[in-house]
Amino acid sequence: MTDQRRPSAGVARRSETSRRAVLTAAFELAAEVGYAKLSIEGIAARAGVGKQTIYRWWPSKGAVLFDAFLMFTAGEPGEGGGGESVEEAALPDTGDVEADLKTVMFATVDELNDPRYDRTMRALSIEIAHDADLAALYAERLNRPMRELKKRRLRAAQEAGQLAADLDLDVAVDLLWSPLLVRWLHREGPLTHEYAAALVETALRGMRP
């Protein structure tokens, strides 16, 4: 009978410790030096691992930073990608779609204004615009699942008669969230709960039956 050896628990723990060290190093360095100066060499040195360890799990510094961002803001990504599935989450549903959307939008405003994440999120936004592979990774693991969660909440409101039956839910998601992200990315004005509330109220006026 063939002896099929599996990695020991100690090896698995060391791998997980190294992975977390790499992600922490990437997140911290991106905030300290900016994305342009971020390098695999710098991440490896900060994490205390070899460059090949990083390349074994991630194809680029953008992919490392994306996993780091997920670890610090959206739950633990798995080794080499994929953490707790976004689909397992859900937007609040109290029966009041306006109140629920404001709750989510206010949380988005708070995260975008958080200085711990601001520089990293801006770096990722710029890199996603230039790196097709990273854009595809972002779409698969974060953007598409989050869009589906938003559409699911709007669909529930639609079925409850709170939104127009013929409302295009993809357009509705864009109307609600895109202005918020554009204002943040372009620094076009203060990003506040009041602005988010006005977005929700204005958008819903055009979405109701």
ZAKEMI-170586 format. One record per residue (C-alpha): residue number from 0; x, y, z; residue in three letters. Coordinates in nm, 4 decimals, decimal comma, m for minus. Layout:
REM ZAKEMI-170586
    n        c1        c2        c3  res
  NUM         X         Y         Z  ALA
...
END
This chain:
REM ZAKEMI-170586
    n        c1        c2        c3  res
    0    0,0000    0,0000    0,0000  MET
    1    0,1429    0,3375   m0,1019  THR
    2    0,2319    0,5726    0,1829  ASP
    3    0,0522    0,8982    0,0970  GLN
    4    0,2098    1,1494    0,3284  ARG
    5    0,0307    1,4693    0,4171  ARG
    6    0,1853    1,7909    0,5494  PRO
    7    0,2171    1,7811    0,9252  SER
    8    0,0166    2,0130    1,1465  ALA
    9    0,3389    2,1958    1,2275  GLY
   10    0,4091    2,2638    0,8596  VAL
   11    0,0517    2,3853    0,8070  ALA
   12    0,0825    2,6199    1,1048  ARG
   13    0,4134    2,7580    0,9760  ARG
   14    0,2590    2,8138    0,6321  SER
   15   m0,0369    2,9980    0,7828  GLU
   16    0,1933    3,2070    1,0013  THR
   17    0,4034    3,2981    0,6975  SER
   18    0,0957    3,3826    0,4898  ARG
   19   m0,0402    3,6143    0,7564  ARG
   20    0,3016    3,7761    0,7966  ALA
   21    0,3167    3,8437    0,4213  VAL
   22   m0,0328    3,9958    0,4123  LEU
   23    0,0320    4,2091    0,7180  THR
   24    0,3608    4,3304    0,5721  ALA
   25    0,1980    4,4176    0,2394  ALA
   26   m0,0832    4,6091    0,4059  PHE
   27    0,1502    4,8040    0,6344  GLU
   28    0,4039    4,8856    0,3625  LEU
   29    0,1361    5,0043    0,1194  ALA
   30    0,0189    5,2522    0,3828  ALA
   31    0,3755    5,3596    0,4646  GLU
   32    0,5409    5,3935    0,1232  VAL
   33    0,2556    5,3859   m0,1276  GLY
   34    0,1828    5,1333   m0,3995  TYR
   35    0,4427    5,2606   m0,6466  ALA
   36    0,7260    5,1859   m0,4017  LYS
   37    0,5755    4,8623   m0,2746  LEU
   38    0,7761    4,5599   m0,3905  SER
   39    0,7816    4,1852   m0,3440  ILE
   40    1,1349    4,2231   m0,2072  GLU
   41    1,0187    4,4746    0,0519  GLY
   42    0,7213    4,2604    0,1532  ILE
   43    0,9437    3,9530    0,1876  ALA
   44    1,1962    4,1391    0,4001  ALA
   45    0,9270    4,2813    0,6291  ARG
   46    0,7549    3,9424    0,6616  ALA
   47    1,0777    3,7494    0,7139  GLY
   48    1,0179    3,5090    0,4243  VAL
   49    1,1793    3,4438    0,0875  GLY
   50    1,0489    3,5962   m0,2351  LYS
   51    0,9714    3,2500   m0,3694  GLN
   52    0,7358    3,1909   m0,0774  THR
   53    0,5329    3,4900   m0,1899  ILE
   54    0,5391    3,3943   m0,5585  TYR
   55    0,4246    3,0428   m0,4671  ARG
   56    0,0960    3,1885   m0,3381  TRP
   57    0,0477    3,5113   m0,5375  TRP
   58    0,1334    3,6129   m0,8957  PRO
   59    0,1952    3,9839   m0,8264  SER
   60    0,2185    4,2481   m0,5570  LYS
   61   m0,1317    4,3625   m0,6547  GLY
   62   m0,2706    4,0181   m0,5776  ALA
   63   m0,0881    4,0158   m0,2421  VAL
   64   m0,2274    4,3564   m0,1520  LEU
   65   m0,5789    4,2543   m0,2544  PHE
   66   m0,5665    3,9525   m0,0222  ASP
   67   m0,4239    4,1756    0,2509  ALA
   68   m0,7113    4,4167    0,2047  PHE
   69   m0,9633    4,1331    0,2321  LEU
   70   m0,7950    4,0018    0,5450  MET
   71   m0,8106    4,3359    0,7206  PHE
   72   m1,1543    4,4488    0,6016  THR
   73   m1,3645    4,1539    0,4862  ALA
   74   m1,2531    3,8435    0,6715  GLY
   75   m0,9717    3,5964    0,6288  GLU
   76   m0,8778    3,4984    0,2759  PRO
   77   m0,7703    3,1419    0,2311  GLY
   78   m0,4129    3,0491    0,1550  GLU
   79   m0,3338    3,1653   m0,1937  GLY
   80   m0,6761    3,3241   m0,2295  GLY
   81   m1,0379    3,3089   m0,1311  GLY
   82   m1,1570    3,3691    0,2215  GLY
   83   m1,4986    3,3525    0,3781  GLU
   84   m1,7351    3,3832    0,0871  SER
   85   m1,9003    3,7219    0,0407  VAL
   86   m2,2133    3,5334   m0,0626  GLU
   87   m2,2477    3,4140    0,2960  GLU
   88   m2,3124    3,7704    0,4064  ALA
   89   m2,6337    3,9664    0,3592  ALA
   90   m2,7518    4,3248    0,3629  LEU
   91   m2,9862    4,4152    0,6493  PRO
   92   m3,3538    4,3545    0,5824  ASP
   93   m3,5809    4,5142    0,8394  THR
   94   m3,8615    4,5618    0,5879  GLY
   95   m3,7704    4,9303    0,5456  ASP
   96   m3,5564    4,9498    0,2327  VAL
   97   m3,4651    5,3155    0,2818  GLU
   98   m3,3423    5,2600    0,6372  ALA
   99   m3,1534    4,9467    0,5367  ASP
  100   m2,9793    5,1154    0,2438  LEU
  101   m2,8777    5,4063    0,4644  LYS
  102   m2,7306    5,1651    0,7186  THR
  103   m2,5160    5,0043    0,4490  VAL
  104   m2,4190    5,3347    0,2878  MET
  105   m2,3190    5,4856    0,6214  PHE
  106   m2,0950    5,1851    0,6884  ALA
  107   m1,9403    5,2307    0,3424  THR
  108   m1,8725    5,5985    0,4160  VAL
  109   m1,7074    5,5078    0,7458  ASP
  110   m1,4799    5,2530    0,5782  GLU
  111   m1,3823    5,4874    0,2950  LEU
  112   m1,2986    5,7580    0,5489  ASN
  113   m1,0931    5,5244    0,7679  ASP
  114   m0,7282    5,6390    0,7443  PRO
  115   m0,6101    5,2820    0,8044  ARG
  116   m0,7529    5,1733    0,4692  TYR
  117   m0,7621    5,4892    0,2573  ASP
  118   m0,4196    5,4677    0,0930  ARG
  119   m0,4431    5,0945    0,0336  THR
  120   m0,7907    5,1155   m0,1216  MET
  121   m0,6815    5,3981   m0,3503  ARG
  122   m0,3751    5,1996   m0,4591  ALA
  123   m0,5902    4,8967   m0,5376  LEU
  124   m0,8398    5,1087   m0,7319  SER
  125   m0,5620    5,2492   m0,9510  ILE
  126   m0,3938    4,9120   m1,0022  GLU
  127   m0,7237    4,7429   m1,0910  ILE
  128   m0,7682    4,9997   m1,3684  ALA
  129   m0,4312    4,9000   m1,5203  HIS
  130   m0,4022    4,5274   m1,4423  ASP
  131   m0,6556    4,3106   m1,6246  ALA
  132   m0,5721    4,0019   m1,4180  ASP
  133   m0,6177    4,1895   m1,0906  LEU
  134   m0,9404    4,3415   m1,2229  ALA
  135   m1,0717    3,9932   m1,2991  ALA
  136   m0,9715    3,8750   m0,9503  LEU
  137   m1,1460    4,1752   m0,7918  TYR
  138   m1,4599    4,1153   m0,9983  ALA
  139   m1,4724    3,7456   m0,9141  GLU
  140   m1,4003    3,7630   m0,5418  ARG
  141   m1,5462    4,0944   m0,4315  LEU
  142   m1,7280    4,3140   m0,6792  ASN
  143   m1,9667    4,0590   m0,8359  ARG
  144   m2,0589    3,8906   m0,5050  PRO
  145   m2,1201    4,2295   m0,3401  MET
  146   m2,3322    4,3444   m0,6344  ARG
  147   m2,5432    4,0296   m0,6010  GLU
  148   m2,5979    4,0991   m0,2293  LEU
  149   m2,7142    4,4515   m0,3101  LYS
  150   m2,9437    4,3268   m0,5864  LYS
  151   m3,0858    4,0602   m0,3548  ARG
  152   m3,1891    4,3269   m0,1022  ARG
  153   m3,3384    4,5472   m0,3733  LEU
  154   m3,5211    4,2476   m0,5220  ARG
  155   m3,6794    4,1776   m0,1831  ALA
  156   m3,8008    4,5377   m0,1714  ALA
  157   m3,9295    4,4989   m0,5258  GLN
  158   m4,1231    4,1865   m0,4324  GLU
  159   m4,2672    4,3704   m0,1309  ALA
  160   m4,3994    4,6428   m0,3626  GLY
  161   m4,1596    4,9068   m0,2285  GLN
  162   m3,9765    4,9434   m0,5613  LEU
  163   m4,1081    4,9455   m0,9169  ALA
  164   m4,1651    4,5993   m1,0606  ALA
  165   m3,9786    4,6860   m1,3835  ASP
  166   m3,6795    4,8423   m1,2068  LEU
  167   m3,3431    4,7361   m1,3538  ASP
  168   m3,1573    4,6240   m1,0428  LEU
  169   m2,8108    4,6609   m1,1964  ASP
  170   m2,8855    5,0222   m1,2830  VAL
  171   m3,0289    5,0752   m0,9346  ALA
  172   m2,7075    4,9497   m0,7721  VAL
  173   m2,5035    5,1862   m0,9892  ASP
  174   m2,7284    5,4814   m0,9056  LEU
  175   m2,6887    5,4217   m0,5340  LEU
  176   m2,3220    5,3327   m0,4920  TRP
  177   m2,1322    5,4801   m0,7876  SER
  178   m2,1652    5,8487   m0,6859  PRO
  179   m2,0305    5,7611   m0,3417  LEU
  180   m1,7232    5,5895   m0,4827  LEU
  181   m1,6580    5,8603   m0,7431  VAL
  182   m1,6714    6,1360   m0,4791  ARG
  183   m1,4269    5,9405   m0,2631  TRP
  184   m1,1866    5,8456   m0,5432  LEU
  185   m1,1761    6,1940   m0,6985  HIS
  186   m1,1878    6,3775   m0,3645  ARG
  187   m1,4744    6,5860   m0,5024  GLU
  188   m1,6142    6,6838   m0,1653  GLY
  189   m1,6685    6,5662    0,1913  PRO
  190   m1,7905    6,2093    0,2212  LEU
  191   m2,0525    6,2191    0,4958  THR
  192   m2,3550    6,0311    0,6234  HIS
  193   m2,5645    6,3284    0,5148  GLU
  194   m2,4436    6,2939    0,1564  TYR
  195   m2,5082    5,9185    0,1615  ALA
  196   m2,8594    5,9734    0,2987  ALA
  197   m2,9311    6,2253    0,0227  ALA
  198   m2,8139    5,9704   m0,2357  LEU
  199   m3,0492    5,7056   m0,1012  VAL
  200   m3,3467    5,9417   m0,0796  GLU
  201   m3,2904    6,0868   m0,4264  THR
  202   m3,2393    5,7481   m0,5912  ALA
  203   m3,5419    5,5916   m0,4235  LEU
  204   m3,7668    5,8719   m0,5476  ARG
  205   m3,7038    5,7450   m0,8978  GLY
  206   m3,7286    5,3768   m0,8075  MET
  207   m4,0563    5,3578   m0,6199  ARG
  208   m4,3768    5,2420   m0,7903  PRO
END
